[in-house]
Amino acid sequence: MSSKTTSSRGSPANQRVTLRTIAEVTGLSLSTVSLSLRGGTTLKQETRDKVAEAAKALGYVPDRAGVRLRTGKTNVIALVLDGAEDSIDFARQMIQGIGQAIKGTRYHLTVIPEFDRQNSSETIRYILDNRTADGVIITHTAPRDKRVQMMIDADFPFVSHGRTEFYTPHPYHDFHAEMFASLAVERLASKGCRRVMLVIGDHRTTNYHNIVTAFHKAAARAGIGADILERAQGRSPAEMRAIGLELAKDAHRPDGIICDSEMHTIALASGLQDGGLRLGGDVQLVYKQTSGILPTLFPALDSIREDVFAAGGELTRLLLRRIEGAEAKSLQTMAEPQPHWRS
């Protein structure tokens, strides 16, 4: 008597499920099963459902090496994620948004964290040279981002979370940073602030330049003073807290502050409070919100929210369309800021 066991659907439990296994179970031809699993739209929905149900029941996992040999595709999209991000919960929400968007598709996600942005171009070069993904999502783009140039030159499908200054159009989804800055300045001016300060991070990104430009324009329109805290980039939370404490003791401090990240906001607000200032009273503050943490810690502070989960989904939608051949100039979208005025 053989010791080999079989599943309830008739396939050996200790053998890998293949396209032929599904064909035998469903009674369909091997070519029909293969076409169905590739998303063939010429097949009847009934047939596609039958194949999908059998594949799920049998625990079918595509042989990526085989798929790549047959089609040149990896069925993988790569997220090159900036590891220095200082917005709370950004990475988790971005990954979850992408994961939700590829659910039910043939694609899988590979996340590549980059803690040294100087190496990010090498990561893209590796993907291009070895074709380890069908498309790439990048974050924190610079005005003349080398990664973007490399993928444009290679005509490789990608989408960026952030804009650039390249003449050649490329797919992107971006938070409307200019509107964020304008809304924040207008809010502070409406609350009587006469001098506002912008606390902003990475000066190498397009986002930085967009926010700074809009900040100065909005302050000029409102007829109020505008300063930028240049010392924010690369500062630890302890250092940012010390800056807040220093500002609290400054007789010429601004009466309104705009922060572009939650980590900066928490550290700075802590220092301001330790210096004896009342947030929302002695000094007004508006921050960019990417999680639900700060409204709990500082319920009186105003915020302008970016929906990072939705951004992950939109980036994925644009990338999949690009992989399918859609024109780059038709794949450029913006996310509108969501003000939450609390005090």
Backbone hydrogen bonds, N-H to C=O, Kabsch-Sander energy under -0.5 kcal/mol:
donor,donor_aa,acceptor,acceptor_aa,energy
7,S,11,S,-3.1
10,G,7,S,-1.7
13,A,5,T,-1.6
14,N,5,T,-0.5
15,Q,12,P,-1.4
22,I,18,T,-1.8
23,A,19,L,-2.4
24,E,20,R,-2.5
25,V,21,T,-2.1
26,T,22,I,-2.6
27,G,23,A,-2.0
28,L,23,A,-0.7
33,V,29,S,-2.1
34,S,30,L,-2.4
35,L,31,S,-2.5
36,S,32,T,-2.4
37,L,33,V,-2.3
38,R,34,S,-1.0
39,G,36,S,-1.7
40,G,35,L,-2.6
43,L,40,G,-0.7
48,R,44,K,-2.3
49,D,45,Q,-2.6
50,K,46,E,-1.9
51,V,47,T,-2.2
52,A,48,R,-2.4
53,E,49,D,-2.6
54,A,50,K,-1.9
55,A,51,V,-2.6
56,K,52,A,-2.2
57,A,53,E,-2.5
58,L,54,A,-2.3
59,G,55,A,-0.8
59,G,56,K,-0.5
60,Y,55,A,-2.8
64,R,62,P,-1.1
67,V,63,D,-2.8
68,R,64,R,-2.6
69,L,65,A,-2.1
70,R,66,G,-2.3
71,T,67,V,-2.8
72,G,67,V,-0.5
72,G,68,R,-2.0
73,K,67,V,-0.7
77,I,108,H,-2.7
78,A,135,G,-2.4
79,L,110,T,-3.1
80,V,78,A,-0.6
80,V,137,I,-2.9
81,L,79,L,-0.9
81,L,112,I,-1.7
83,G,114,E,-3.2
84,A,114,E,-0.6
85,E,82,D,-1.1
88,I,86,D,-0.6
90,F,87,S,-1.7
93,Q,89,D,-2.2
94,M,90,F,-2.5
95,I,91,A,-2.6
96,Q,92,R,-2.5
97,G,93,Q,-2.4
98,I,94,M,-2.1
99,G,95,I,-2.8
100,Q,96,Q,-2.5
101,A,97,G,-1.7
102,I,98,I,-1.9
103,K,99,G,-0.6
103,K,100,Q,-0.6
105,T,102,I,-2.4
108,H,75,N,-1.9
110,T,77,I,-2.4
112,I,79,L,-3.3
112,I,110,T,-0.5
114,E,81,L,-3.1
115,F,113,P,-0.6
119,N,116,D,-2.3
120,S,117,R,-1.1
123,T,119,N,-1.6
124,I,120,S,-2.0
125,R,121,S,-2.4
126,Y,122,E,-2.3
127,I,123,T,-2.0
128,L,124,I,-2.6
129,D,125,R,-2.8
130,N,126,Y,-2.2
131,R,127,I,-1.4
132,T,127,I,-0.8
134,D,76,V,-3.4
135,G,76,V,-0.8
136,V,157,P,-1.4
137,I,78,A,-3.0
138,I,159,V,-1.9
139,T,80,V,-1.0
140,H,161,H,-0.8
141,T,161,H,-0.6
145,D,142,A,-1.3
149,Q,145,D,-2.0
150,M,146,K,-2.5
151,M,147,R,-2.0
152,I,148,V,-2.4
153,D,149,Q,-2.6
154,A,150,M,-1.6
155,D,152,I,-1.2
156,F,151,M,-2.5
159,V,136,V,-2.0
160,S,171,P,-1.6
161,H,138,I,-3.0
162,G,160,S,-1.4
162,G,173,H,-0.8
165,E,143,P,-3.3
172,Y,331,L,-1.8
173,H,160,S,-2.4
174,D,333,T,-1.7
176,H,335,A,-2.5
177,A,175,F,-2.2
180,F,176,H,-1.9
181,A,177,A,-2.4
182,S,178,E,-2.2
183,L,179,M,-3.0
184,A,180,F,-2.2
185,V,181,A,-2.4
186,E,182,S,-2.6
187,R,183,L,-2.2
188,L,184,A,-2.3
189,A,185,V,-2.7
190,S,186,E,-2.1
191,K,187,R,-0.9
192,G,189,A,-1.6
193,C,188,L,-2.3
196,V,225,G,-2.6
197,M,256,G,-2.3
198,L,227,D,-2.6
199,V,197,M,-0.5
199,V,258,I,-3.5
200,I,198,L,-0.7
200,I,229,L,-0.6
205,T,202,D,-1.1
206,T,141,T,-2.7
207,N,141,T,-0.5
209,H,205,T,-1.3
210,N,206,T,-2.5
211,I,207,N,-2.5
212,V,208,Y,-2.7
213,T,209,H,-2.2
214,A,210,N,-2.0
215,F,211,I,-2.7
216,H,212,V,-2.2
217,K,213,T,-1.9
218,A,214,A,-2.6
219,A,215,F,-2.3
220,A,216,H,-2.1
221,R,217,K,-2.2
222,A,218,A,-2.0
223,G,219,A,-0.9
224,I,219,A,-2.2
225,G,194,R,-2.5
227,D,196,V,-2.4
229,L,198,L,-2.9
230,E,228,I,-1.3
232,A,229,L,-1.1
233,Q,230,E,-0.6
235,R,232,A,-1.9
240,M,236,S,-2.4
241,R,237,P,-2.4
242,A,238,A,-1.9
243,I,239,E,-1.8
244,G,240,M,-2.1
245,L,241,R,-2.2
246,E,242,A,-2.2
247,L,243,I,-2.5
248,A,244,G,-2.1
249,K,245,L,-1.1
250,D,247,L,-1.3
251,A,249,K,-0.6
253,R,250,D,-1.6
255,D,195,R,-1.6
256,G,195,R,-1.3
257,I,284,Q,-2.0
258,I,197,M,-2.9
259,C,286,V,-2.3
260,D,199,V,-2.0
263,M,86,D,-1.3
265,T,261,S,-1.7
266,I,262,E,-2.7
267,A,263,M,-2.0
268,L,264,H,-2.7
269,A,265,T,-2.8
270,S,266,I,-1.9
271,G,267,A,-1.8
272,L,268,L,-2.4
273,Q,269,A,-2.5
274,D,270,S,-2.4
275,G,271,G,-1.4
276,G,273,Q,-2.1
277,L,272,L,-2.1
279,L,277,L,-0.6
280,G,283,V,-3.1
281,G,278,R,-1.9
281,G,283,V,-0.6
282,D,278,R,-1.3
283,V,278,R,-1.7
284,Q,255,D,-2.4
286,V,257,I,-2.5
287,Y,302,D,-1.6
288,K,259,C,-1.6
289,Q,287,Y,-0.6
289,Q,304,I,-2.1
296,T,293,I,-1.0
297,L,293,I,-1.6
298,F,294,L,-3.7
301,L,298,F,-1.6
302,D,285,L,-1.1
303,S,340,H,-2.0
304,I,287,Y,-2.3
305,R,338,Q,-2.7
306,E,289,Q,-2.6
308,V,306,E,-1.3
311,A,307,D,-1.8
312,G,308,V,-2.2
313,G,309,F,-1.7
314,E,310,A,-2.5
315,L,311,A,-2.8
316,T,312,G,-1.7
317,R,313,G,-2.2
318,L,314,E,-2.5
319,L,315,L,-2.3
320,L,316,T,-2.7
321,R,317,R,-1.8
322,R,318,L,-2.1
323,I,319,L,-2.6
324,E,320,L,-1.6
325,G,322,R,-1.4
326,A,321,R,-2.5
330,S,327,E,-1.3
331,L,328,A,-2.2
333,T,172,Y,-2.3
335,A,174,D,-2.9
336,E,334,M,-0.5
338,Q,305,R,-1.7
340,H,303,S,-3.2
342,R,340,H,-0.7
